Amino acid sequence: MANITLGEDTLTCQAHETVLDTLLRNNRQIPHSCRQGLCQSCLMRSLDNPPPVSSQVGIKDTLQKQNYFLPCICHPEQDMTIALPHQEMASSTVRVIEKQRLATDIIRLLLTHEDSFNFSAGQFVNLKRADGLTRSYSIANTPHPDKFLEFHIRRLPDGQFSNWVYDDLNPGDTVTISEAQGSCLYLPGRAEQPLLLVGTGTGLAPLVGIIYDALQQNHTGPIHLFHGSRDIDGLYLMNEMRELAATVDNFYYTPCLSGENTAADLITGRAHDVAFAATPTLKGWRVYLCGHPEMVQQTKKKAYLKGASLSDIYADAFHVNLPTGNVVSSHAF
């Protein structure tokens, strides 16, 4: 028998039971449906020990890395502390060390964390100011010995949080940060696999982190980045990406303009259309999509129709939602 801890409760899992059986027997309301590991509606996360491998069958590899598992097929091999995917996470305090303008309405925000902070490039966190106003932003860097986190923040006309960051947040100030979340990240193991990364706007932020992470882990397959914007000012980091493409043999960068104004040295068109036109098939490729939700959803479908496996498509849509109280569950605004 194993003990299962959920929140403040510790329950005993009988020898013949799955984790889901134990939770339901003790009247815990857990989303579930098929109870055979197919629908994945009961997905949970182990907060301490890795779950049994057999309970992770069919789950995306990036979620497996974060100890997600299916309680309906999990016969625990040891005590487990578990949580629902969206259960309240631990938070910590970070300090602003730098604000740098990347474009007219985009800044690079650097934060430092004194305590241990586990994350993978491409994941996102919730940033919260003192009054509780919260927004989610993608991490644009890989883990670094200097313990810093990089974010690319676009200033929106009516953005409460982004305007506060621009006007009132200064080096030395502190904000609260959640644990890192999300499964749009690089995993080693198939170093020769071609990678396609398509982003719009500040959707470039997680993609930059993923690219550097892949290169640091000696990815040998071709890495193709397509970044799109309506105007040239939105193609921030263009010089940095071009320099990287000039020095790294397997990295290719294509900036795309979709607005009315064009430039002689840039491709005209939407980033995902340009990417697909340049890539006859995506069979065997790994695909990363970040940016506007409509672009992400359309491109996800097209990538699948072009041959990419659903398990190899990693999508991160930046949603714009109306606030509920002081908290907005949107990503990157």
Stockholm file with secondary structure:
# STOCKHOLM 1.0

chainA/1-333         MANITLGEDTLTCQAHETVLDTLLRNNRQIPHSCRQGLCQSCLMRSLDNPPPVSSQVGIKDTLQKQNYFLPCICHPEQDMTIALPHQEMASSTVRVIEKQRLATDIIRLLLTHEDSFNFSAGQFVNLKRADGLTRSYSIANTPHPDKFLEFHIRRLPDGQFSNWVYDDLNPGDTVTISEAQGSCLYLPGRAEQPLLLVGTGTGLAPLVGIIYDALQQNHTGPIHLFHGSRDIDGLYLMNEMRELAATVDNFYYTPCLSGENTAADLITGRAHDVAFAATPTLKGWRVYLCGHPEMVQQTKKKAYLKGASLSDIYADAFHVNLPTGNVVSSHAF
#=GR chainA/1-333 SS CEEEEETTEEEEECTTCCHHHHHHHTTCCCCCSSSSSSSCTTCEEESSSCCCGGGGTTSCHHHHHTTEECGGGCCCSSCEEEECTTSCCCEEEEEEEEEEEEETTEEEEEEECSSCCCCCTTCEEEEECTTCCEEEEECCSCCCTTCEEEEEEECCTTCHHHHHHHHTCCTTCEEEEECCBCSCCCCSSCTTSCEEEEEEGGGHHHHHHHHHHHHHTTCCSCEEEEEEESSGGGCTTHHHHHHHHHHCTTEEEEEEECSSCCCTTSEESCHHHHHHHHCSCCTTCEEEEEECHHHHHHHHHHHHHTTCCGGGEEEEECCCCCCBTTEEEEECC
#=GC SS_cons         CEEEEETTEEEEECTTCCHHHHHHHTTCCCCCSSSSSSSCTTCEEESSSCCCGGGGTTSCHHHHHTTEECGGGCCCSSCEEEECTTSCCCEEEEEEEEEEEEETTEEEEEEECSSCCCCCTTCEEEEECTTCCEEEEECCSCCCTTCEEEEEEECCTTCHHHHHHHHTCCTTCEEEEECCBCSCCCCSSCTTSCEEEEEEGGGHHHHHHHHHHHHHTTCCSCEEEEEEESSGGGCTTHHHHHHHHHHCTTEEEEEEECSSCCCTTSEESCHHHHHHHHCSCCTTCEEEEEECHHHHHHHHHHHHHTTCCGGGEEEEECCCCCCBTTEEEEECC
//
